Amino acid sequence: MKLSISEARKRLPALVRQVQQDAGTSVQIMVHDQVVAELRAAQPEPEPGAAARKLLQLMKRLPKHRGRKTRLSSHVKEYLYGPRSASR
């Protein structure tokens, strides 16, 4: 729903109740035919540490060993250019 700022000022308590009852509703407040603000229901905050727990769960599902380890620092030219280029 789009309303002018003066109309939104008049109907603010009713608009707040409407947004509170239906979380999917949003009210856009306009000044000179441009949307400058939006009134909508607050999103629930995630509990503290939820992102870290999700990352740990993802890490547990990753494979432990991803193949043979190589020491790149001692074989940089071989790694970048192939085994033939290292002898040049």
Jmol script that loads the backbone (N, CA, C; Angstrom):
load data "model"
ATOM      1  N   MET A   1       0.842  -1.146   0.000  1.00  0.00           N
ATOM      2  CA  MET A   1       0.000   0.000   0.000  1.00  0.00           C
ATOM      3  C   MET A   1       0.909   1.237   0.000  1.00  0.00           C
ATOM      4  N   LYS A   2       0.584   2.225  -0.798  1.00  0.00           N
ATOM      5  CA  LYS A   2       1.347   3.464  -0.876  1.00  0.00           C
ATOM      6  C   LYS A   2       0.490   4.613  -0.361  1.00  0.00           C
ATOM      7  N   LEU A   3       1.063   5.413   0.529  1.00  0.00           N
ATOM      8  CA  LEU A   3       0.350   6.552   1.118  1.00  0.00           C
ATOM      9  C   LEU A   3       1.259   7.774   1.121  1.00  0.00           C
ATOM     10  N   SER A   4       0.653   8.934   1.034  1.00  0.00           N
ATOM     11  CA  SER A   4       1.422  10.162   1.201  1.00  0.00           C
ATOM     12  C   SER A   4       1.802  10.300   2.665  1.00  0.00           C
ATOM     13  N   ILE A   5       2.801  11.110   2.931  1.00  0.00           N
ATOM     14  CA  ILE A   5       3.270  11.250   4.307  1.00  0.00           C
ATOM     15  C   ILE A   5       2.196  11.863   5.202  1.00  0.00           C
ATOM     16  N   SER A   6       1.410  12.794   4.679  1.00  0.00           N
ATOM     17  CA  SER A   6       0.353  13.401   5.509  1.00  0.00           C
ATOM     18  C   SER A   6      -0.731  12.381   5.836  1.00  0.00           C
ATOM     19  N   GLU A   7      -1.086  11.529   4.886  1.00  0.00           N
ATOM     20  CA  GLU A   7      -2.085  10.482   5.132  1.00  0.00           C
ATOM     21  C   GLU A   7      -1.547   9.450   6.122  1.00  0.00           C
ATOM     22  N   ALA A   8      -0.272   9.092   5.984  1.00  0.00           N
ATOM     23  CA  ALA A   8       0.337   8.128   6.912  1.00  0.00           C
ATOM     24  C   ALA A   8       0.369   8.689   8.319  1.00  0.00           C
ATOM     25  N   ARG A   9       0.634   9.994   8.457  1.00  0.00           N
ATOM     26  CA  ARG A   9       0.644  10.638   9.768  1.00  0.00           C
ATOM     27  C   ARG A   9      -0.728  10.552  10.435  1.00  0.00           C
ATOM     28  N   LYS A  10      -1.769  10.744   9.651  1.00  0.00           N
ATOM     29  CA  LYS A  10      -3.132  10.697  10.193  1.00  0.00           C
ATOM     30  C   LYS A  10      -3.524   9.283  10.630  1.00  0.00           C
ATOM     31  N   ARG A  11      -3.095   8.298   9.847  1.00  0.00           N
ATOM     32  CA  ARG A  11      -3.550   6.918  10.067  1.00  0.00           C
ATOM     33  C   ARG A  11      -2.496   6.028  10.727  1.00  0.00           C
ATOM     34  N   LEU A  12      -1.452   6.594  11.298  1.00  0.00           N
ATOM     35  CA  LEU A  12      -0.338   5.793  11.823  1.00  0.00           C
ATOM     36  C   LEU A  12      -0.755   4.699  12.811  1.00  0.00           C
ATOM     37  N   PRO A  13      -1.550   4.962  13.831  1.00  0.00           N
ATOM     38  CA  PRO A  13      -1.925   3.872  14.747  1.00  0.00           C
ATOM     39  C   PRO A  13      -2.635   2.711  14.040  1.00  0.00           C
ATOM     40  N   ALA A  14      -3.522   3.026  13.108  1.00  0.00           N
ATOM     41  CA  ALA A  14      -4.221   1.966  12.376  1.00  0.00           C
ATOM     42  C   ALA A  14      -3.254   1.200  11.472  1.00  0.00           C
ATOM     43  N   LEU A  15      -2.303   1.895  10.870  1.00  0.00           N
ATOM     44  CA  LEU A  15      -1.324   1.240  10.010  1.00  0.00           C
ATOM     45  C   LEU A  15      -0.424   0.303  10.810  1.00  0.00           C
ATOM     46  N   VAL A  16      -0.041   0.740  11.990  1.00  0.00           N
ATOM     47  CA  VAL A  16       0.794  -0.112  12.850  1.00  0.00           C
ATOM     48  C   VAL A  16       0.040  -1.372  13.248  1.00  0.00           C
ATOM     49  N   ARG A  17      -1.223  -1.231  13.608  1.00  0.00           N
ATOM     50  CA  ARG A  17      -2.031  -2.413  13.951  1.00  0.00           C
ATOM     51  C   ARG A  17      -2.153  -3.352  12.755  1.00  0.00           C
ATOM     52  N   GLN A  18      -2.357  -2.793  11.573  1.00  0.00           N
ATOM     53  CA  GLN A  18      -2.502  -3.599  10.364  1.00  0.00           C
ATOM     54  C   GLN A  18      -1.223  -4.388  10.077  1.00  0.00           C
ATOM     55  N   VAL A  19      -0.086  -3.739  10.195  1.00  0.00           N
ATOM     56  CA  VAL A  19       1.189  -4.420   9.958  1.00  0.00           C
ATOM     57  C   VAL A  19       1.453  -5.463  11.038  1.00  0.00           C
ATOM     58  N   GLN A  20       1.045  -5.169  12.261  1.00  0.00           N
ATOM     59  CA  GLN A  20       1.239  -6.099  13.372  1.00  0.00           C
ATOM     60  C   GLN A  20       0.414  -7.371  13.171  1.00  0.00           C
ATOM     61  N   GLN A  21      -0.814  -7.239  12.667  1.00  0.00           N
ATOM     62  CA  GLN A  21      -1.689  -8.386  12.465  1.00  0.00           C
ATOM     63  C   GLN A  21      -1.256  -9.229  11.273  1.00  0.00           C
ATOM     64  N   ASP A  22      -0.834  -8.593  10.191  1.00  0.00           N
ATOM     65  CA  ASP A  22      -0.429  -9.312   8.989  1.00  0.00           C
ATOM     66  C   ASP A  22       1.026  -8.972   8.682  1.00  0.00           C
ATOM     67  N   ALA A  23       1.931  -9.884   9.035  1.00  0.00           N
ATOM     68  CA  ALA A  23       3.364  -9.618   8.909  1.00  0.00           C
ATOM     69  C   ALA A  23       3.802  -9.412   7.460  1.00  0.00           C
ATOM     70  N   GLY A  24       3.038  -9.875   6.498  1.00  0.00           N
ATOM     71  CA  GLY A  24       3.409  -9.730   5.090  1.00  0.00           C
ATOM     72  C   GLY A  24       3.061  -8.370   4.503  1.00  0.00           C
ATOM     73  N   THR A  25       2.325  -7.576   5.236  1.00  0.00           N
ATOM     74  CA  THR A  25       1.890  -6.268   4.752  1.00  0.00           C
ATOM     75  C   THR A  25       3.010  -5.249   4.910  1.00  0.00           C
ATOM     76  N   SER A  26       3.144  -4.381   3.910  1.00  0.00           N
ATOM     77  CA  SER A  26       4.072  -3.260   4.054  1.00  0.00           C
ATOM     78  C   SER A  26       3.386  -2.004   3.536  1.00  0.00           C
ATOM     79  N   VAL A  27       3.723  -0.887   4.144  1.00  0.00           N
ATOM     80  CA  VAL A  27       3.150   0.399   3.774  1.00  0.00           C
ATOM     81  C   VAL A  27       4.297   1.288   3.317  1.00  0.00           C
ATOM     82  N   GLN A  28       4.224   1.772   2.091  1.00  0.00           N
ATOM     83  CA  GLN A  28       5.252   2.661   1.569  1.00  0.00           C
ATOM     84  C   GLN A  28       4.773   4.101   1.736  1.00  0.00           C
ATOM     85  N   ILE A  29       5.629   4.927   2.319  1.00  0.00           N
ATOM     86  CA  ILE A  29       5.299   6.327   2.566  1.00  0.00           C
ATOM     87  C   ILE A  29       5.984   7.165   1.496  1.00  0.00           C
ATOM     88  N   MET A  30       5.192   8.022   0.847  1.00  0.00           N
ATOM     89  CA  MET A  30       5.690   8.759  -0.309  1.00  0.00           C
ATOM     90  C   MET A  30       5.717  10.265  -0.037  1.00  0.00           C
ATOM     91  N   VAL A  31       6.725  10.909  -0.606  1.00  0.00           N
ATOM     92  CA  VAL A  31       6.843  12.371  -0.587  1.00  0.00           C
ATOM     93  C   VAL A  31       7.095  12.790  -2.026  1.00  0.00           C
ATOM     94  N   HIS A  32       6.236  13.623  -2.560  1.00  0.00           N
ATOM     95  CA  HIS A  32       6.348  14.091  -3.957  1.00  0.00           C
ATOM     96  C   HIS A  32       6.466  12.911  -4.931  1.00  0.00           C
ATOM     97  N   ASP A  33       5.604  11.923  -4.765  1.00  0.00           N
ATOM     98  CA  ASP A  33       5.529  10.740  -5.638  1.00  0.00           C
ATOM     99  C   ASP A  33       6.794   9.895  -5.639  1.00  0.00           C
ATOM    100  N   GLN A  34       7.590   9.958  -4.590  1.00  0.00           N
ATOM    101  CA  GLN A  34       8.760   9.090  -4.430  1.00  0.00           C
ATOM    102  C   GLN A  34       8.663   8.386  -3.082  1.00  0.00           C
ATOM    103  N   VAL A  35       8.943   7.101  -3.093  1.00  0.00           N
ATOM    104  CA  VAL A  35       8.909   6.326  -1.851  1.00  0.00           C
ATOM    105  C   VAL A  35      10.134   6.712  -1.015  1.00  0.00           C
ATOM    106  N   VAL A  36       9.901   7.164   0.216  1.00  0.00           N
ATOM    107  CA  VAL A  36      10.996   7.572   1.090  1.00  0.00           C
ATOM    108  C   VAL A  36      11.104   6.702   2.343  1.00  0.00           C
ATOM    109  N   ALA A  37      10.061   5.954   2.661  1.00  0.00           N
ATOM    110  CA  ALA A  37      10.098   5.102   3.854  1.00  0.00           C
ATOM    111  C   ALA A  37       9.128   3.938   3.664  1.00  0.00           C
ATOM    112  N   GLU A  38       9.359   2.901   4.471  1.00  0.00           N
ATOM    113  CA  GLU A  38       8.490   1.727   4.406  1.00  0.00           C
ATOM    114  C   GLU A  38       8.204   1.260   5.824  1.00  0.00           C
ATOM    115  N   LEU A  39       6.953   0.976   6.095  1.00  0.00           N
ATOM    116  CA  LEU A  39       6.532   0.467   7.391  1.00  0.00           C
ATOM    117  C   LEU A  39       6.183  -0.999   7.200  1.00  0.00           C
ATOM    118  N   ARG A  40       6.881  -1.871   7.945  1.00  0.00           N
ATOM    119  CA  ARG A  40       6.611  -3.310   7.857  1.00  0.00           C
ATOM    120  C   ARG A  40       6.932  -3.954   9.189  1.00  0.00           C
ATOM    121  N   ALA A  41       6.516  -5.194   9.346  1.00  0.00           N
ATOM    122  CA  ALA A  41       6.736  -5.907  10.608  1.00  0.00           C
ATOM    123  C   ALA A  41       8.224  -6.177  10.808  1.00  0.00           C
ATOM    124  N   ALA A  42       8.647  -6.147  12.062  1.00  0.00           N
ATOM    125  CA  ALA A  42      10.042  -6.427  12.398  1.00  0.00           C
ATOM    126  C   ALA A  42      10.321  -7.914  12.175  1.00  0.00           C
ATOM    127  N   GLN A  43      11.504  -8.200  11.652  1.00  0.00           N
ATOM    128  CA  GLN A  43      11.919  -9.581  11.443  1.00  0.00           C
ATOM    129  C   GLN A  43      12.490 -10.132  12.744  1.00  0.00           C
ATOM    130  N   PRO A  44      12.226 -11.404  13.054  1.00  0.00           N
ATOM    131  CA  PRO A  44      12.781 -11.962  14.290  1.00  0.00           C
ATOM    132  C   PRO A  44      14.302 -12.054  14.199  1.00  0.00           C
ATOM    133  N   GLU A  45      14.970 -11.705  15.282  1.00  0.00           N
ATOM    134  CA  GLU A  45      16.426 -11.757  15.343  1.00  0.00           C
ATOM    135  C   GLU A  45      16.879 -13.211  15.532  1.00  0.00           C
ATOM    136  N   PRO A  46      17.928 -13.626  14.829  1.00  0.00           N
ATOM    137  CA  PRO A  46      18.451 -14.975  15.081  1.00  0.00           C
ATOM    138  C   PRO A  46      19.103 -15.012  16.460  1.00  0.00           C
ATOM    139  N   GLU A  47      19.081 -16.176  17.072  1.00  0.00           N
ATOM    140  CA  GLU A  47      19.677 -16.288  18.397  1.00  0.00           C
ATOM    141  C   GLU A  47      21.198 -16.152  18.286  1.00  0.00           C
ATOM    142  N   PRO A  48      21.853 -15.627  19.310  1.00  0.00           N
ATOM    143  CA  PRO A  48      23.304 -15.445  19.259  1.00  0.00           C
ATOM    144  C   PRO A  48      24.029 -16.765  19.032  1.00  0.00           C
ATOM    145  N   GLY A  49      24.977 -16.764  18.122  1.00  0.00           N
ATOM    146  CA  GLY A  49      25.770 -17.962  17.836  1.00  0.00           C
ATOM    147  C   GLY A  49      25.166 -18.872  16.795  1.00  0.00           C
ATOM    148  N   ALA A  50      24.020 -18.519  16.220  1.00  0.00           N
ATOM    149  CA  ALA A  50      23.368 -19.392  15.241  1.00  0.00           C
ATOM    150  C   ALA A  50      24.225 -19.534  13.979  1.00  0.00           C
ATOM    151  N   ALA A  51      24.830 -18.463  13.525  1.00  0.00           N
ATOM    152  CA  ALA A  51      25.662 -18.521  12.314  1.00  0.00           C
ATOM    153  C   ALA A  51      26.880 -19.404  12.546  1.00  0.00           C
ATOM    154  N   ALA A  52      27.499 -19.293  13.708  1.00  0.00           N
ATOM    155  CA  ALA A  52      28.673 -20.116  14.011  1.00  0.00           C
ATOM    156  C   ALA A  52      28.299 -21.593  14.066  1.00  0.00           C
ATOM    157  N   ARG A  53      27.158 -21.906  14.653  1.00  0.00           N
ATOM    158  CA  ARG A  53      26.721 -23.309  14.707  1.00  0.00           C
ATOM    159  C   ARG A  53      26.484 -23.869  13.311  1.00  0.00           C
ATOM    160  N   LYS A  54      25.860 -23.062  12.431  1.00  0.00           N
ATOM    161  CA  LYS A  54      25.620 -23.527  11.064  1.00  0.00           C
ATOM    162  C   LYS A  54      26.938 -23.788  10.337  1.00  0.00           C
ATOM    163  N   LEU A  55      27.920 -22.902  10.522  1.00  0.00           N
ATOM    164  CA  LEU A  55      29.224 -23.101   9.887  1.00  0.00           C
ATOM    165  C   LEU A  55      29.906 -24.363  10.401  1.00  0.00           C
ATOM    166  N   LEU A  56      29.806 -24.611  11.694  1.00  0.00           N
ATOM    167  CA  LEU A  56      30.407 -25.831  12.242  1.00  0.00           C
ATOM    168  C   LEU A  56      29.734 -27.075  11.693  1.00  0.00           C
ATOM    169  N   GLN A  57      28.416 -27.037  11.524  1.00  0.00           N
ATOM    170  CA  GLN A  57      27.706 -28.176  10.938  1.00  0.00           C
ATOM    171  C   GLN A  57      28.173 -28.416   9.509  1.00  0.00           C
ATOM    172  N   LEU A  58      28.346 -27.338   8.737  1.00  0.00           N
ATOM    173  CA  LEU A  58      28.832 -27.486   7.366  1.00  0.00           C
ATOM    174  C   LEU A  58      30.238 -28.051   7.334  1.00  0.00           C
ATOM    175  N   MET A  59      31.095 -27.589   8.244  1.00  0.00           N
ATOM    176  CA  MET A  59      32.471 -28.085   8.273  1.00  0.00           C
ATOM    177  C   MET A  59      32.525 -29.575   8.596  1.00  0.00           C
ATOM    178  N   LYS A  60      31.612 -30.048   9.442  1.00  0.00           N
ATOM    179  CA  LYS A  60      31.589 -31.470   9.787  1.00  0.00           C
ATOM    180  C   LYS A  60      31.246 -32.335   8.583  1.00  0.00           C
ATOM    181  N   ARG A  61      30.463 -31.778   7.639  1.00  0.00           N
ATOM    182  CA  ARG A  61      30.067 -32.550   6.460  1.00  0.00           C
ATOM    183  C   ARG A  61      31.137 -32.561   5.374  1.00  0.00           C
ATOM    184  N   LEU A  62      32.123 -31.681   5.474  1.00  0.00           N
ATOM    185  CA  LEU A  62      33.191 -31.659   4.473  1.00  0.00           C
ATOM    186  C   LEU A  62      34.093 -32.871   4.653  1.00  0.00           C
ATOM    187  N   PRO A  63      34.692 -33.360   3.565  1.00  0.00           N
ATOM    188  CA  PRO A  63      35.615 -34.493   3.701  1.00  0.00           C
ATOM    189  C   PRO A  63      36.856 -34.077   4.494  1.00  0.00           C
ATOM    190  N   LYS A  64      37.388 -35.016   5.289  1.00  0.00           N
ATOM    191  CA  LYS A  64      38.547 -34.724   6.131  1.00  0.00           C
ATOM    192  C   LYS A  64      39.824 -34.593   5.294  1.00  0.00           C
ATOM    193  N   HIS A  65      40.023 -35.513   4.361  1.00  0.00           N
ATOM    194  CA  HIS A  65      41.238 -35.510   3.549  1.00  0.00           C
ATOM    195  C   HIS A  65      40.848 -35.265   2.095  1.00  0.00           C
ATOM    196  N   ARG A  66      41.509 -34.336   1.487  1.00  0.00           N
ATOM    197  CA  ARG A  66      41.161 -33.978   0.112  1.00  0.00           C
ATOM    198  C   ARG A  66      42.243 -34.386  -0.870  1.00  0.00           C
ATOM    199  N   GLY A  67      42.974 -35.383  -0.566  1.00  0.00           N
ATOM    200  CA  GLY A  67      44.013 -35.842  -1.481  1.00  0.00           C
ATOM    201  C   GLY A  67      45.394 -35.652  -0.881  1.00  0.00           C
ATOM    202  N   ARG A  68      46.380 -35.937  -1.699  1.00  0.00           N
ATOM    203  CA  ARG A  68      47.763 -35.879  -1.259  1.00  0.00           C
ATOM    204  C   ARG A  68      48.203 -34.432  -1.065  1.00  0.00           C
ATOM    205  N   LYS A  69      48.893 -34.179   0.018  1.00  0.00           N
ATOM    206  CA  LYS A  69      49.403 -32.836   0.270  1.00  0.00           C
ATOM    207  C   LYS A  69      50.731 -32.669  -0.458  1.00  0.00           C
ATOM    208  N   THR A  70      50.898 -31.514  -1.057  1.00  0.00           N
ATOM    209  CA  THR A  70      52.167 -31.215  -1.721  1.00  0.00           C
ATOM    210  C   THR A  70      52.728 -29.928  -1.145  1.00  0.00           C
ATOM    211  N   ARG A  71      54.034 -29.830  -1.151  1.00  0.00           N
ATOM    212  CA  ARG A  71      54.688 -28.630  -0.659  1.00  0.00           C
ATOM    213  C   ARG A  71      54.905 -27.699  -1.837  1.00  0.00           C
ATOM    214  N   LEU A  72      54.022 -26.767  -1.989  1.00  0.00           N
ATOM    215  CA  LEU A  72      54.079 -25.865  -3.134  1.00  0.00           C
ATOM    216  C   LEU A  72      55.279 -24.945  -3.089  1.00  0.00           C
ATOM    217  N   SER A  73      55.691 -24.519  -1.917  1.00  0.00           N
ATOM    218  CA  SER A  73      56.776 -23.551  -1.832  1.00  0.00           C
ATOM    219  C   SER A  73      58.077 -24.089  -2.427  1.00  0.00           C
ATOM    220  N   SER A  74      58.299 -25.389  -2.344  1.00  0.00           N
ATOM    221  CA  SER A  74      59.535 -25.950  -2.888  1.00  0.00           C
ATOM    222  C   SER A  74      59.386 -26.359  -4.356  1.00  0.00           C
ATOM    223  N   HIS A  75      58.168 -26.365  -4.891  1.00  0.00           N
ATOM    224  CA  HIS A  75      57.939 -26.781  -6.275  1.00  0.00           C
ATOM    225  C   HIS A  75      57.071 -25.774  -7.021  1.00  0.00           C
ATOM    226  N   VAL A  76      57.324 -24.501  -6.820  1.00  0.00           N
ATOM    227  CA  VAL A  76      56.469 -23.476  -7.397  1.00  0.00           C
ATOM    228  C   VAL A  76      56.483 -23.536  -8.921  1.00  0.00           C
ATOM    229  N   LYS A  77      57.666 -23.606  -9.528  1.00  0.00           N
ATOM    230  CA  LYS A  77      57.740 -23.598 -10.990  1.00  0.00           C
ATOM    231  C   LYS A  77      57.095 -24.854 -11.584  1.00  0.00           C
ATOM    232  N   GLU A  78      57.295 -25.993 -10.939  1.00  0.00           N
ATOM    233  CA  GLU A  78      56.638 -27.218 -11.418  1.00  0.00           C
ATOM    234  C   GLU A  78      55.127 -27.086 -11.340  1.00  0.00           C
ATOM    235  N   TYR A  79      54.662 -26.526 -10.257  1.00  0.00           N
ATOM    236  CA  TYR A  79      53.231 -26.382 -10.050  1.00  0.00           C
ATOM    237  C   TYR A  79      52.625 -25.427 -11.069  1.00  0.00           C
ATOM    238  N   LEU A  80      53.298 -24.316 -11.328  1.00  0.00           N
ATOM    239  CA  LEU A  80      52.757 -23.313 -12.240  1.00  0.00           C
ATOM    240  C   LEU A  80      52.917 -23.679 -13.711  1.00  0.00           C
ATOM    241  N   TYR A  81      54.106 -24.194 -14.068  1.00  0.00           N
ATOM    242  CA  TYR A  81      54.415 -24.376 -15.487  1.00  0.00           C
ATOM    243  C   TYR A  81      54.542 -25.828 -15.922  1.00  0.00           C
ATOM    244  N   GLY A  82      54.411 -26.769 -15.009  1.00  0.00           N
ATOM    245  CA  GLY A  82      54.521 -28.178 -15.369  1.00  0.00           C
ATOM    246  C   GLY A  82      55.922 -28.679 -15.101  1.00  0.00           C
ATOM    247  N   PRO A  83      56.118 -30.014 -15.129  1.00  0.00           N
ATOM    248  CA  PRO A  83      57.423 -30.581 -14.772  1.00  0.00           C
ATOM    249  C   PRO A  83      58.533 -30.253 -15.771  1.00  0.00           C
ATOM    250  N   ARG A  84      58.232 -30.006 -17.016  1.00  0.00           N
ATOM    251  CA  ARG A  84      59.261 -29.732 -18.019  1.00  0.00           C
ATOM    252  C   ARG A  84      59.881 -28.347 -17.834  1.00  0.00           C
ATOM    253  N   SER A  85      59.124 -27.381 -17.395  1.00  0.00           N
ATOM    254  CA  SER A  85      59.592 -26.004 -17.269  1.00  0.00           C
ATOM    255  C   SER A  85      60.555 -25.822 -16.114  1.00  0.00           C
ATOM    256  N   ALA A  86      60.502 -26.693 -15.116  1.00  0.00           N
ATOM    257  CA  ALA A  86      61.337 -26.526 -13.936  1.00  0.00           C
ATOM    258  C   ALA A  86      62.805 -26.770 -14.252  1.00  0.00           C
ATOM    259  N   SER A  87      63.105 -27.584 -15.248  1.00  0.00           N
ATOM    260  CA  SER A  87      64.500 -27.907 -15.557  1.00  0.00           C
ATOM    261  C   SER A  87      65.142 -26.851 -16.443  1.00  0.00           C
ATOM    262  N   ARG A  88      64.430 -25.905 -16.998  1.00  0.00           N
ATOM    263  CA  ARG A  88      65.006 -24.900 -17.894  1.00  0.00           C
ATOM    264  C   ARG A  88      65.775 -23.847 -17.169  1.00  0.00           C
TER     265      ARG A  88
END
end "model"
wireframe off; spacefill off
backbone 0.3
color backbone group
